[in-house]
Amino acid sequence: MPGSVTPSSLARLLGDWNLGAGPAYRELADVVRLLVLDGRIPLDMALPSERALAAALGLSRTTVTAAYARLREQGFLSTGQGSRARTCIPHQGSRGSHPDGASNLSGAPGLAVPAGILDLAYASLPASGEVVHRAFAAALTELPALLPGFGYDALGVGPLREAIAARYTASGVPTTAHQILVTSGAQHALNIILRTLAGRSDKVLVEHPSYPNALDAIRAAGCRPVPVAMPAASPDRQPGFGPGWDLAGIEAALRQQRPAMAYVVPDFHNPTGRLMSDPQRRALVRAAAASGTVLVVDETLRELNLDGAAATPVAAFSPAVVSIGSLSKSHWAGLRTGWIRAGEPLIQRFAAARSTMDLGGPVVEQLAAAHLVSALSEPLPARLAALRENRDILLALIADHLPTWQSERPAGGLSVWCRLPAPISTALAVIAPDFGIRLAAGPRFGLGGAFEHYVRVPFTLPPEQLETAVRALRSAQDRLSAAPQLRRNLSAAPAAAIA
Ligand SMILES: Cc1ncc(COP(=O)(O)O)c(C=O)c1O
């Protein structure tokens, strides 16, 4: 059922929005737009009437009317006949939805990136084109053999499940095809797992910060996230495992809260890029077993290992671990191919739960994916070399142009998690488009409005665009520094005040 935002909730979310940096209607529209984009106001929410919001904010009705008109013009509000304005996002874009989550700021598809805007809100790469193309050509030649079948297969096509199982076996985790369920990406995999293992009100342990779409999926399943803070970055910018995870904190949370499930990204964690060490992996598995918690590890970014540090797959430490994988980062998110590895009885339960969502994946895509998984490392050297260079360029640009930022050197993945000198992340994201960039505010990666002090900066753009983007960040930060009122007012809108 679509909901509504009360005038007082919206006033709370808006905080001290009025910066005095431009016409009030424009600032009001800009802040509402950001709240919609980063998911703090969900889609299809009825906003208060113009009269009610004007009263709640102490504004003239004309100002609210003009702000709503601007939002309608930009495609962020729709109004049905005789009804209240509802939140939505523009649909006329060709870039499509943003896959990595931060980006899918609203959780809804079709958000266009205006021409000329550099998109730092998502961390994803174009396809390893030739490799993907070849895999599809091979898949088409294999298709006729499958056409006499019905085409439904909740577990996934055999050749792909075998290729994935062989890959696990080769990495030291003996696996059969019966232990693999093919999904439409890692996000789909997580939803299937949540549907199967976590009931409404069940607790799910998460790292804090974490991958935004995972947090959304956990909340959408009616579960209660139990956040455990990641330790702060050390300023030494050393490569390797970095400050890692707070295992004592995780163990205490598992012992005291006994969550049904724990969702962890140990391989180039999104957004910090950290890699969990083997001793921590072992301790994590042991602690989850002791509290009766199903440990779900998301290995979506595992192949993006920039420094070559070795870490054993978590499933090697226990057969009870549930692993999620995906081709989205190694090859292309457009493949929409991922998987779950677990014990066979659990895989059967996942397959049963899946049938409430879909009846299997498309066959040609899976046949192509089988080729890609069989030669998984083929596109990686070039991809990793470019990413390594981009990472180093981005870190150098940040050190040069934004010396008050503390950036953590990621061991892998696609982005740098930066600590800002002040809690200005939302404010930066609001004014970012004025400087030609789009940003995901830090609170998207946390719960309850946390991480106003942080921003995630991907290094997926080419070097010259990275330079433009960092210069734009500097200009945006300077604008905020020159207008402390602006900074204060745009920061820290609470996350949970929606009726
Ligand atoms: C940690 C993590 N899990 C899952 C996903 C989504 O993966 P997929 O495209 O396979 O659904 C992402 C994408 O950025 C991610 O970073």
PDBQT file of the ligand as one rigid body, heavy atoms in Angstrom, charges set to zero:
ROOT
HETATM    1  C1  LIG A 501      28.393  -6.087  -2.359  1.00  0.00    +0.000 C 
HETATM    2  C2  LIG A 501      27.453  -6.125  -3.526  1.00  0.00    +0.000 A 
HETATM    3  N1  LIG A 501      26.505  -7.076  -3.581  1.00  0.00    +0.000 NA
HETATM    4  C3  LIG A 501      25.648  -7.144  -4.614  1.00  0.00    +0.000 A 
HETATM    5  C4  LIG A 501      25.694  -6.239  -5.644  1.00  0.00    +0.000 A 
HETATM    6  C5  LIG A 501      24.692  -6.344  -6.751  1.00  0.00    +0.000 C 
HETATM    7  O1  LIG A 501      25.129  -7.312  -7.624  1.00  0.00    +0.000 OA
HETATM    8  P1  LIG A 501      24.255  -7.824  -8.839  1.00  0.00    +0.000 P 
HETATM    9  O2  LIG A 501      24.407  -6.846  -9.953  1.00  0.00    +0.000 OA
HETATM   10  O3  LIG A 501      24.830  -9.154  -9.175  1.00  0.00    +0.000 OA
HETATM   11  O4  LIG A 501      22.827  -7.937  -8.362  1.00  0.00    +0.000 OA
HETATM   12  C6  LIG A 501      26.662  -5.244  -5.631  1.00  0.00    +0.000 A 
HETATM   13  C7  LIG A 501      26.722  -4.250  -6.700  1.00  0.00    +0.000 C 
HETATM   14  O5  LIG A 501      27.390  -3.250  -6.589  1.00  0.00    +0.000 OA
HETATM   15  C8  LIG A 501      27.564  -5.185  -4.541  1.00  0.00    +0.000 A 
HETATM   16  O6  LIG A 501      28.518  -4.237  -4.477  1.00  0.00    +0.000 OA
ENDROOT
TORSDOF 0
